[in-house]
Amino acid sequence: MSTYISTLIGRLRLIAFLEGISLIILVLIAVPLKYYFDFPLLVKVVGPIHGVLFLGFVFYTVRVSLEEEWKFWKTTWKVLLSSLIPFGTFYIDRKILRGLHDLELAR
């Protein structure tokens, strides 16, 4: 767990995971509760949390991209696009961020 907090890409992976989990909670639990059971409280709580995590993921991706000098057309746009596709952060973590994190740890 400390490798996720101690490195730039590790923190990005952690934010991506939290953003993905918040989307799952929002879409699969909170929204059905709101519309099928007339219980909007969870959407009011989880919605803003997901919004903050989404913005944090986007801003932190840009920060890591600049500090790690990623090529925009090779890496950055894919990571940013993943935040717009439902559950894309899990995919991009497996396909791109994990490998970059391993390289960062090897330095």
Secondary structure, DSSP 8 states (H G I E B T S, - for coil): -HHHHHSHHHHHHHHHHHHHHHHHHIIIIIHHHHHHH--THHHHHHHHHHHHHHHHHHHHHHHHHHHHT--IIIIIHHHHHHTTSTTHHHHHIIIIIHHHHHHHHH-
